[in-house]
Amino acid sequence: MGSTETKSASADVVDRLWRAYAPFQRGRKTFGDLTSMTTILLLAGFVESVGEPEDEFVKRWARATAEAQIGISPLVDLRAALRSASRHQLFPVPDIDRLDVEFLDGSEGADDVPWAAAFLAALTQGPALAKASLAEVYELLLERHVQEGAFLAGEFYTPRDVVRLLVETAAPRPGDRILDPACGTGGLLAVAAERIAEHGRLDGASFEAHATDRSNPRLAMMNLAIHGVDQPVVSASDPVSLFQHRGTGLVDLVLSNPPFNQRITAHHTVDWPFGQPPESSANFAWLQLAWSRLSEEGFAVMIMPPGAAWSGGREALIRRRMIASGALLAVIALPANLFAPHTAIPVHIWVLARDKSRHLPVGDTESVLFIDASRLGKQVPRQPCTLTTEDIDRISTRFHAWRLSPSATPDEPGFSRSVSHAEIDENDGSLDPRRYVHFDPEQQPAAPDLDLMLDALDRHDGATSSSSRAVQGSLSVCERLTRSGVELPRVSLGLLVKGTRADLFEGSEPGLLFAGPSGSLIRAEDYVDVGIPVVMPKDLTNNDINTASIKYVAERQANDLERFRLHLGDVVLARRGELGRCAVVREEQQGWLCGTGCFVLRPPAELNADYFAAYLRSTEARQWLDAHSTGSMTMKTISLNALSELPVALPDLGVQQAVADAMRQLDEHERRLQEQLALTQQIRRDSLMGLLRS
């Protein structure tokens, strides 16, 4: 979901947005506010990622943000910016006017969205947004609305940790078709899209979403768009009508948290595969709908109330038929209070398969996995229980290992057990994991070894001490080399590149400064799964190129763009967004392409590439770049002509090398300190039980 730094920046942005919005809650109908906020976030992301300075929506966005900064209503320009952006071929939401977004309706003037100026001013304030993830900002903002009681919906809000567990259990892949028949705000499909994007291209996957609360489709559409789903469509529906109109085809995965114990009507008009559910509860209508939509290879991961595992009457009969037909793969019991404040009851996850024999080895199809994770989770007083990353990994890893070979996967006492259909039948078809997974209170996890922890801390302490001495030595060298007291010359980057300052250095050789290809040379449809990496501004972090979400083009197209190939020692600079971001091209990155939104500097002989990268990240350089940029606070842009005027502090090459070495030592020292801090935090979490048991 992103780095710790990105999450921290996103939390800072949301805190700022909420402080701006909160004073406008009282005395108003606030239900549509979240959709309007999400639309503004979507527009902000589109302006930054796609917009060019000459685009009308970029100009209107810049005017709107400027108006908001001085307290003038930005709604007229916001509306114009959104409508202009929606006409762009890459805008992710079709028919924006049909979504009934509040701030698009100007009939009541500026008072219909009184918080807009404060919200937009807070959004574009400070540098934090450039480091934040808009998807993370949306998720945290939705969470804040739920916590503060400002957002209510017929479908429960699914906490992010539970969403991640369902998605990790389903493990969606590029090309999968995924359905959520009760999508709420679209959180499950959004995280599924995010996971697919981490493992391949998102374009091949398709998403089908329906909402039982008719006020949710527009919010879900915006959420999916923010998470990279192109042209999402969400409709309002219910399990009976969805079952009756299944002409949209089969799906590979169903992910859903449908409303619990919802009453249904007209259920008698449907030919249910395992039996007609009772009118008083749609739980087994949702389960049968999910199963009926699956392809032969498909499976479903659904949240259910615990009562569905042992209820009697008509539901017990349906449950037995599902088990006998091999429709059930697993049932996972989760802790209580995960869904607070909506409900404190624990929930179960049901994993269904259309054809169980396609998911389990021959001879193992007559078994069901039960996981009792009810004792997992982190509970803080007066707060919802949360599943940790370790909890999610433990549950999903156990399920996937069992799928590969149930008979070869040993039961884990107190946590998981593989149970035969015969044993389930002996227990009257009950699917309560507690009935099959026996907890032994005397069996506790082994206490952490304090000696090993302290030894590791000693090793880290020695490494950081050595790193600290190296930093001190490098900085001392720099100080000795620059002790002359003579003011360093400031030379414009353009003159350096042209090699016209031979008075400063002997044997001056020119360099090269150029912009990456325009959007017409590399289009969205040109990107492929495997090929030549294309470096974009988002890939530039801490003097390095992050390949986590890097895009590729085919070798043939890269050959046509030969002039944009990167050479060893080039410096790649961001031309928009957070100015000053840059990276030096290393040996393994030779031959990659400079992408749209970047500049490339091929340094002249008198300029050390690592020194220049360090200088670009300095306060002096960043302030100059910000002062000479255009665009909004969230999408600052520097032109090639302006960049050529950047005054570069230029010591001799010996000093440049010393400064570059010192910055490298500082980066390494920072990394070691972060590792030591993480270890210290782990010792703080784990050592108490070791002390009590020693």
Secondary structure, DSSP 8 states (H G I E B T S, - for coil): ---HHHHHHHHHHHHHHHHHHGGG-TTS--TTHHHHHHHHHHHHHHHHHT--TTSHHHHHHHHHHHHHHTT---HHHHHHHHHHHHTSTT-SSS-GGGG--GGG-GGGGGGGSTTHHHHHHHHTSSSHHHHS-HHHHHHHHHHHHHHTT----SS----HHHHHHHHHHH---TT-EEEETT-TTSHHHHHHHHHHHHHS-STT-EEEEEESSTTSHHHHHHHHHHTT-SS--EEE--HHHHHH--TT--EEEEEE---TT---SSGGGS--SS----TT--HHHHHHHHHHHEEEEEEEEEEE-GGGGT--HHHHHHHHHHHHTT-EEEEEE--TTTTTTT--S--EEEEEESSGGGTS-TT-TTEEEEEE-TT-SB--TTS--B--HHHHHHHHHHHHHHHH-TTTS--BTTTEEEEEHHHHHHTTT---HHHHS---TT-------HHHHHHHHHHHHHHHHHHHHHHHHHHHHHHHHTTT-----EEEHHHHHHT--TTTSTT----EEEE---TTTS-GGGEESSSEEEE-GGGEETBEE--TT-EEE-HHHHHHTGGGB--TT-EEEESBSSTT-EEE--GGGTT-EE-TTEEEEE--TTS-HHHHHHHHTSHHHHHHHHHT-EE-SSSEE--HHHHHT-EEE---HHHHHHHHHHHHHHHHHHHHHHHHHHHHHHHHHHHHHHHHH-
